[in-house]
Amino acid sequence: MSVELFSGALIALLCGLDRTAAFQVMISRPLVAGPLVAWVLGEPLIGLQLGMLVELLWLARLPVGAAIPPDDTQVAIAGTVLAVSLGRVLETSAIELQLLCLLVALPFGKFGQFFDRFARQYNIRLVHQAEAALLEGQLRKAEWQHLRGLLTFALAAVGTYAVIIGGGLLVVPVLWPLIEKSLVHSVSWLQLALPLVGVAVILGTINVSRALTLFCASFGMAFLLMWLV
């Protein structure tokens, strides 16, 4: 399991930097980050399933400007790592365990806000130090302050990942024997409920005058597709 957790930490660091600080090639989106880490761990389908659910839940909350939403990137990555690693330890690949890992990881994503906010506040001081270094003509020192800023965001991402993994490793093995049988009967409803919550969140953020018409049209189209299939 240690190899899987370490591999997940590397992906968490890379995707965490892509989230706001560097790259910006969108690998930080849960729909990409989840399958990416799962592919590294040899279970790409698990990452796709969990990443898709997290993507829907937080699609309308982006880290743009001063907005600091919960860290959906690390929720997708850590939730996938938990599902894969604990599935191998408990010798099960049941979707119930995967959803339990995701449900446990979701509230821990709130810690991403605290780590991200701390990183931004700390980097404000680095900006002032870099400006002072430029005024003194110390280009190397200014460049070092810039790299320290990237390191701050990297540590924030890995810190969030570590909190989710730690919380999951403490909670999931305790809950799994207690609610395994109950989840068998409710897993289909959970698989339906999570996307519906995500769709509701997206519709709630649409700023159009005919949102009700759009909702009814989408609802009817979904049922039409289900009937055709």
C-alpha positions, 0 to 999 in steps of 0.5 A: 500500500505504501507504493500506491500512496506514494504514487498518489502523492506524486500525482497529487503534487503534479495536479495540485500545481496545475490547479492554479499555480502552473501548467494549466493544462486541465489535468487537475480536473477530477474527470482527468485526475481520477483516471490518471492516478487510477491508471498509474495504479492499474485500475483506470475504470475506478478512477473514471467512475469516481472522477466523473462523480466529483466532476459533476459535484464541483463543476460549477465551483472553480478556483478562479480569482479570489474564489477558493472552493474545496479541493475537488482535485485532491478529493478525486485523487485521494478517493481513488487511491483509497478505493484501489488500495483498500480494495486490494487490502480488503480483497474486494472490488465492489462499487460499494467500497468505492462509493464509501471511499468517495463519501468519506473523502468529500468532507475532507476536501474542505481542508483544501480551502484552508491549505490553499488560503494559507498558501496564497497569504504566504505567497503575498509576502514572497511577492513583496520580497521578490519586489524588494530583490528586483529593486536591489538588482538581485535577480537570482533572489527574485527568481528563488522567491517565485520558486518558493511560491510554487513550492507553497502550492505544492505543499498545500496540495500534498497536505490536502491529499495527506489529510484525505488519505489519513482520514480515509484510512482511519474511517473506511476500515471501521465503517466498511464491516458495519455498513457493507450489507446496507450499502449493497441495497442502497448503492444504486440510489447513491449512484443516481443521487450523486449525479443528480446533486451535481446537475442540480448544482450546475443548474442553480448557477446558470444565469439565464432567463429561461432556466426552467425551460432549459431544465425541463428540456434537459430532463425530457431529453434524458428520459428520451435517451433512456427510453431509446437505450 
